[in-house]
Amino acid sequence: MAVPVRRRPVSPVFGHSLFGRDPFREVEELYDRVGRWFEAPENEVGTSAWIPSADIEETDQAYTVEAELPGVKKGDITVEYRDGVLQIAGESKETARSGVIHRKTRRTGRFSYRVSLPGEVDLERIDAALTDGVLTVTLPKAAPAPESVRRIDVRS
């Protein structure tokens, strides 16, 4: 995922913005550096992997993750949940073309999305469905363990 770069005119003498002191410059530079660090998932460093847009919703019963994967077939997607982390990975394949391409802005290639969930999940009831280019993963919350309260008598 490319992070937009915002640049301001810089004075060659003073090395700061020509429009006066810019207190947000360091924050913008940090944002750009962190964005580049997150562009490639850790198991695919050096490739042009992209990260799909996703929404995460929590209700009393479940966590729901909806990831936009337009044009991706269900056979090209893997969904795994391990140690509190949901991972969606796969590949968006290039469409065969016979003409001249004048503009290409759709993403193709490997993609990966990871999210840590804050609570326990019922592994047996996790469900994933791909409809109209949106992958919906439903992760039902595990039933809380019954409270075990035991009164202990104090001896003398």
C-alpha positions, 0 to 999 in steps of 0.5 A: 500500500503506497503512502502518499508523500507530501512535500513542501518547498524547502529553503536551501539555506535554513533547511526548513519550510519557506512558509515558516516553521512547520511543527508537523514536519517530523510527524509527517516524515515518521508517518511516511517511514512507518507507512513504507515499513508496513507496505510489505508483510513480514513473510513477503519482504521484497515483493510488491504485496498489497494490503486490502482495505478492511473494516472490523466490527465487534458485537457482543457475539462476534468479531466481523472482518470485511475485506475488499478483494475485487476480482479475486476468486475464492480459491486464491484466498487463504484465511487462517486464525492462529494465536489471536491473529487473523490472516487473510492472504492470496493473490489477485491475478492479472487479466489477460489483455489483447489490446494496448493498456492506456492506464492501469490502476487496479492492484494485482499480485500477492496480498496479505492482511493481518489483525490481532483480535482482543478476545477469545474466539470459538475456533470451531464456528469461524466462517468466511464467505466471499460475496460481490468482491467482499470477503466477510470473516465472522469470528464468534466470541468464545463463551466466557468460562463460568466463574468458579467461586469457592468460599474457604473457611478459615481455621483456628 
